[in-house]
């Protein structure tokens, strides 16, 4: 049983005669008739009532036709999926990286290029993931801190750690703190997030200052 014969059967049903199907497919009418006869023999059922003037489906033919349409549709879908899977991924992906993440992401980006050599990575340095995502038409953008837009689809990819630093001259002038609480009495150069918010609350292990 060939797929081409099954599709031929559905064409005969849709066009209403062997002659119409033969004309549509540019086949000899005798070829169409023979292949339908072979299909009936293979199935062991009669698909059509034939007269000199008309052609109509038997009850078995009607049931077979309905199920066959579903089967052929599923087959076409499977073939389409298989065809797409065999294609090599290609195109361009625009990625926005924050300055503090560019070095960290290098090894990941290199691995991606090794896996998908046909994909061109357009990597840009950004300052605000939310704004630059739309302004520069980015496909992906790095963001640091909490999410302020609930409509953004985001996934945590890394944890950035920061440390307190001070120069020897500063400590000589201001003194060395003896506890975390004393740090709040010192002047600080604070980080400002791309959203404009100042990072003025720090989680230090089990302490918040």
TITI-642236 format. One record per residue (C-alpha): residue number from 1; x, y, z negated. Coordinates in steps of 0.02 Angstrom, whole numbers, plus 50000, padded with zeros to 5 digits. Layout:
N
[r NUM [X Y Z]];
...
***
This chain:
209
[r 1 [50000 50000 50000]];
[r 2 [50078 50163 50058]];
[r 3 [50049 50337 49989]];
[r 4 [50025 50399 50167]];
[r 5 [49880 50278 50191]];
[r 6 [49799 50336 50029]];
[r 7 [49811 50516 50085]];
[r 8 [49743 50466 50254]];
[r 9 [49591 50390 50167]];
[r 10 [49556 50553 50074]];
[r 11 [49571 50650 50239]];
[r 12 [49444 50535 50323]];
[r 13 [49324 50562 50177]];
[r 14 [49346 50751 50180]];
[r 15 [49327 50768 50369]];
[r 16 [49189 50638 50384]];
[r 17 [49254 50528 50525]];
[r 18 [49403 50432 50591]];
[r 19 [49405 50541 50747]];
[r 20 [49411 50705 50651]];
[r 21 [49551 50639 50539]];
[r 22 [49647 50577 50692]];
[r 23 [49632 50747 50776]];
[r 24 [49684 50840 50618]];
[r 25 [49837 50730 50590]];
[r 26 [49879 50712 50775]];
[r 27 [49862 50523 50768]];
[r 28 [49777 50397 50884]];
[r 29 [49602 50354 50821]];
[r 30 [49644 50169 50831]];
[r 31 [49792 50199 50714]];
[r 32 [49678 50281 50585]];
[r 33 [49549 50142 50596]];
[r 34 [49680 50006 50580]];
[r 35 [49763 50085 50428]];
[r 36 [49596 50106 50338]];
[r 37 [49554 49924 50375]];
[r 38 [49722 49870 50304]];
[r 39 [49690 49975 50149]];
[r 40 [49521 49891 50122]];
[r 41 [49601 49719 50140]];
[r 42 [49737 49765 50017]];
[r 43 [49608 49826 49890]];
[r 44 [49486 49685 49925]];
[r 45 [49339 49804 49939]];
[r 46 [49241 49894 50075]];
[r 47 [49268 50081 50069]];
[r 48 [49153 50138 50210]];
[r 49 [48986 50096 50289]];
[r 50 [49019 50107 50476]];
[r 51 [48891 50133 50614]];
[r 52 [48912 50196 50792]];
[r 53 [48851 50368 50738]];
[r 54 [48902 50392 50558]];
[r 55 [49029 50350 50423]];
[r 56 [48987 50351 50239]];
[r 57 [49068 50292 50078]];
[r 58 [49012 50137 49988]];
[r 59 [48985 50147 49801]];
[r 60 [49155 50070 49775]];
[r 61 [49227 50194 49900]];
[r 62 [49153 50342 49805]];
[r 63 [49228 50284 49639]];
[r 64 [49395 50246 49720]];
[r 65 [49400 50416 49806]];
[r 66 [49368 50512 49643]];
[r 67 [49503 50417 49548]];
[r 68 [49624 50429 49693]];
[r 69 [49610 50618 49698]];
[r 70 [49665 50626 49516]];
[r 71 [49807 50503 49547]];
[r 72 [49872 50596 49700]];
[r 73 [49863 50762 49607]];
[r 74 [49964 50689 49463]];
[r 75 [50090 50617 49587]];
[r 76 [50112 50785 49673]];
[r 77 [50137 50869 49504]];
[r 78 [50266 50740 49452]];
[r 79 [50359 50760 49617]];
[r 80 [50359 50949 49596]];
[r 81 [50429 50937 49419]];
[r 82 [50563 50814 49473]];
[r 83 [50611 50929 49617]];
[r 84 [50630 51077 49499]];
[r 85 [50734 50976 49375]];
[r 86 [50857 50933 49512]];
[r 87 [50888 51115 49553]];
[r 88 [51042 51198 49480]];
[r 89 [50998 51341 49363]];
[r 90 [51049 51507 49440]];
[r 91 [51013 51692 49430]];
[r 92 [51061 51834 49313]];
[r 93 [51032 51854 49126]];
[r 94 [51051 52026 49046]];
[r 95 [51113 52018 48866]];
[r 96 [51135 52161 48743]];
[r 97 [51264 52137 48604]];
[r 98 [51292 52246 48453]];
[r 99 [51475 52299 48432]];
[r 100 [51497 52191 48276]];
[r 101 [51431 52034 48363]];
[r 102 [51524 52039 48529]];
[r 103 [51681 51950 48466]];
[r 104 [51579 51822 48368]];
[r 105 [51472 51778 48520]];
[r 106 [51617 51757 48643]];
[r 107 [51643 51570 48616]];
[r 108 [51455 51536 48633]];
[r 109 [51446 51635 48793]];
[r 110 [51597 51544 48865]];
[r 111 [51516 51376 48827]];
[r 112 [51356 51435 48911]];
[r 113 [51453 51485 49067]];
[r 114 [51537 51314 49072]];
[r 115 [51366 51229 49064]];
[r 116 [51281 51345 49190]];
[r 117 [51414 51414 49308]];
[r 118 [51284 51477 49431]];
[r 119 [51206 51595 49304]];
[r 120 [51281 51770 49301]];
[r 121 [51289 51849 49128]];
[r 122 [51268 52038 49127]];
[r 123 [51332 52081 48952]];
[r 124 [51308 52257 48883]];
[r 125 [51353 52340 48719]];
[r 126 [51200 52415 48637]];
[r 127 [51161 52511 48478]];
[r 128 [50976 52477 48458]];
[r 129 [50906 52309 48512]];
[r 130 [50724 52364 48507]];
[r 131 [50749 52520 48612]];
[r 132 [50881 52454 48732]];
[r 133 [50782 52295 48765]];
[r 134 [50655 52397 48863]];
[r 135 [50765 52543 48916]];
[r 136 [50894 52431 49001]];
[r 137 [50777 52289 49049]];
[r 138 [50870 52160 48945]];
[r 139 [50821 51978 48938]];
[r 140 [50903 51953 48767]];
[r 141 [50964 52076 48636]];
[r 142 [51053 52055 48469]];
[r 143 [50976 52141 48318]];
[r 144 [51043 52161 48143]];
[r 145 [50933 52176 47990]];
[r 146 [50747 52156 47963]];
[r 147 [50623 52154 48107]];
[r 148 [50512 52308 48121]];
[r 149 [50413 52248 48273]];
[r 150 [50301 52096 48244]];
[r 151 [50279 52073 48432]];
[r 152 [50462 52033 48460]];
[r 153 [50507 51849 48476]];
[r 154 [50666 51827 48374]];
[r 155 [50775 51687 48307]];
[r 156 [50913 51698 48178]];
[r 157 [51079 51652 48258]];
[r 158 [51207 51704 48128]];
[r 159 [51237 51782 47958]];
[r 160 [51347 51936 47948]];
[r 161 [51443 51962 47787]];
[r 162 [51511 52127 47726]];
[r 163 [51634 52172 47589]];
[r 164 [51668 52325 47483]];
[r 165 [51836 52406 47523]];
[r 166 [51929 52551 47449]];
[r 167 [52099 52626 47480]];
[r 168 [52232 52626 47344]];
[r 169 [52225 52816 47346]];
[r 170 [52037 52812 47314]];
[r 171 [52054 52691 47168]];
[r 172 [52195 52793 47095]];
[r 173 [52086 52948 47101]];
[r 174 [51916 52874 47052]];
[r 175 [51971 52725 46949]];
[r 176 [51943 52539 46973]];
[r 177 [51766 52478 46927]];
[r 178 [51757 52342 46796]];
[r 179 [51581 52281 46841]];
[r 180 [51461 52278 46988]];
[r 181 [51347 52402 46901]];
[r 182 [51487 52531 46895]];
[r 183 [51500 52528 47085]];
[r 184 [51340 52630 47097]];
[r 185 [51432 52778 47018]];
[r 186 [51558 52787 47160]];
[r 187 [51538 52885 47323]];
[r 188 [51505 52773 47474]];
[r 189 [51510 52781 47662]];
[r 190 [51347 52689 47699]];
[r 191 [51297 52592 47854]];
[r 192 [51150 52655 47955]];
[r 193 [51048 52526 48052]];
[r 194 [51001 52558 48235]];
[r 195 [50824 52594 48173]];
[r 196 [50894 52745 48079]];
[r 197 [50871 52670 47905]];
[r 198 [51018 52684 47785]];
[r 199 [51076 52519 47711]];
[r 200 [51069 52577 47530]];
[r 201 [51019 52413 47445]];
[r 202 [51146 52272 47440]];
[r 203 [51120 52091 47391]];
[r 204 [51279 52030 47306]];
[r 205 [51256 51847 47265]];
[r 206 [51132 51852 47120]];
[r 207 [51142 52039 47095]];
[r 208 [51054 52181 47184]];
[r 209 [51126 52357 47175]];
***
